[in-house]
């Protein structure tokens, strides 16, 4: 599973002509780089589409819904706690 790697950096390096292996050599796993590139291809997202976005927004566009889940524990009534 892809952790929150620097997806924006991956897309920038790809736009500069680097291969997946060359990008991974920058200190990321090849599997994670490949998953980011596959997601970008699937979603039709390139560097120009994400250049102005922050890292969290880029990750959310590439992997919508990932990391979101409801807590299995009941949440306190924060109004009463206040």
C-alpha positions as a Markdown table, in Angstrom:
| # | Residue | x | y | z |
|---|---|---|---|---|
| 1 | Unk | 0.0 | 0.0 | 0.0 |
| 2 | Unk | 1.3 | 3.4 | -0.8 |
| 3 | Unk | 2.0 | 5.6 | 2.1 |
| 4 | Unk | 1.9 | 9.3 | 1.8 |
| 5 | Unk | 5.0 | 9.6 | -0.3 |
| 6 | Unk | 5.8 | 12.8 | -2.2 |
| 7 | Unk | 3.4 | 12.3 | -5.0 |
| 8 | Unk | 3.8 | 15.8 | -6.3 |
| 9 | Unk | 7.6 | 15.3 | -6.5 |
| 10 | Unk | 7.1 | 12.0 | -8.4 |
| 11 | Unk | 4.9 | 13.8 | -10.9 |
| 12 | Unk | 7.4 | 16.7 | -11.3 |
| 13 | Unk | 10.3 | 14.3 | -11.8 |
| 14 | Unk | 8.3 | 12.4 | -14.4 |
| 15 | Unk | 7.5 | 15.6 | -16.3 |
| 16 | Unk | 11.3 | 16.2 | -16.4 |
| 17 | Unk | 11.7 | 12.9 | -18.2 |
| 18 | Unk | 12.9 | 10.6 | -15.4 |
| 19 | Unk | 11.9 | 7.0 | -15.4 |
| 20 | Unk | 10.2 | 5.3 | -12.5 |
| 21 | Unk | 13.5 | 3.7 | -11.4 |
| 22 | Unk | 15.3 | 7.1 | -11.6 |
| 23 | Unk | 12.6 | 8.6 | -9.5 |
| 24 | Unk | 12.8 | 5.8 | -7.0 |
| 25 | Unk | 16.5 | 6.4 | -6.7 |
| 26 | Unk | 15.7 | 9.7 | -5.1 |
| 27 | Unk | 14.9 | 7.7 | -1.9 |
| 28 | Unk | 11.4 | 6.2 | -2.5 |
| 29 | Unk | 10.4 | 2.7 | -3.1 |
| 30 | Unk | 9.9 | 1.6 | -6.7 |
| 31 | Unk | 6.6 | 0.1 | -5.8 |
| 32 | Unk | 5.3 | 3.3 | -4.3 |
| 33 | Unk | 6.5 | 5.3 | -7.3 |
| 34 | Unk | 4.9 | 2.9 | -9.7 |
| 35 | Unk | 1.6 | 3.1 | -7.8 |
| 36 | Unk | 1.7 | 6.9 | -8.0 |
| 37 | Unk | 2.4 | 6.8 | -11.7 |
| 38 | Unk | -0.3 | 4.3 | -12.3 |
| 39 | Unk | -2.8 | 6.4 | -10.3 |
| 40 | Unk | -1.8 | 9.5 | -12.3 |
| 41 | Unk | -2.3 | 7.7 | -15.6 |
| 42 | Unk | -5.6 | 6.3 | -14.5 |
| 43 | Unk | -6.9 | 9.7 | -13.3 |
| 44 | Unk | -5.4 | 11.5 | -16.2 |
| 45 | Unk | -3.3 | 13.8 | -13.9 |
| 46 | Unk | 0.0 | 15.3 | -14.9 |
| 47 | Unk | 2.4 | 17.8 | -13.5 |
| 48 | Unk | 0.6 | 20.8 | -15.0 |
| 49 | Unk | -2.6 | 19.7 | -13.2 |
| 50 | Unk | -1.0 | 19.6 | -9.8 |
| 51 | Unk | 1.8 | 22.2 | -9.9 |
| 52 | Unk | -0.2 | 24.8 | -7.9 |
| 53 | Unk | -1.6 | 22.3 | -5.3 |
| 54 | Unk | -0.1 | 21.3 | -2.0 |
| 55 | Unk | 1.1 | 17.8 | -1.4 |
| 56 | Unk | -2.0 | 16.7 | 0.5 |
| 57 | Unk | -4.3 | 17.8 | -2.3 |
| 58 | Unk | -2.2 | 16.0 | -4.9 |
| 59 | Unk | -2.4 | 12.8 | -2.8 |
| 60 | Unk | -6.1 | 13.1 | -2.4 |
| 61 | Unk | -6.6 | 13.5 | -6.1 |
| 62 | Unk | -4.5 | 10.5 | -6.9 |
| 63 | Unk | -6.0 | 8.3 | -4.2 |
| 64 | Unk | -9.5 | 9.5 | -3.4 |
| 65 | Unk | -10.9 | 8.2 | -0.1 |
| 66 | Unk | -7.7 | 6.5 | 1.0 |
| 67 | Unk | -6.9 | 7.1 | 4.7 |
| 68 | Unk | -10.5 | 8.1 | 5.5 |
| 69 | Unk | -12.4 | 5.9 | 7.9 |
| 70 | Unk | -14.8 | 6.2 | 10.7 |
| 71 | Unk | -13.6 | 5.6 | 14.2 |
| 72 | Unk | -14.7 | 2.3 | 15.7 |
| 73 | Unk | -14.8 | 4.1 | 19.1 |
| 74 | Unk | -17.7 | 6.3 | 20.2 |
| 75 | Unk | -16.6 | 10.0 | 20.2 |
| 76 | Unk | -17.3 | 12.1 | 23.2 |
| 77 | Unk | -19.9 | 14.9 | 23.1 |
| 78 | Unk | -17.4 | 17.7 | 22.6 |
| 79 | Unk | -19.9 | 20.4 | 23.4 |
| 80 | Unk | -20.3 | 18.9 | 26.9 |
| 81 | Unk | -16.6 | 18.5 | 27.3 |
| 82 | Unk | -16.1 | 22.2 | 26.5 |
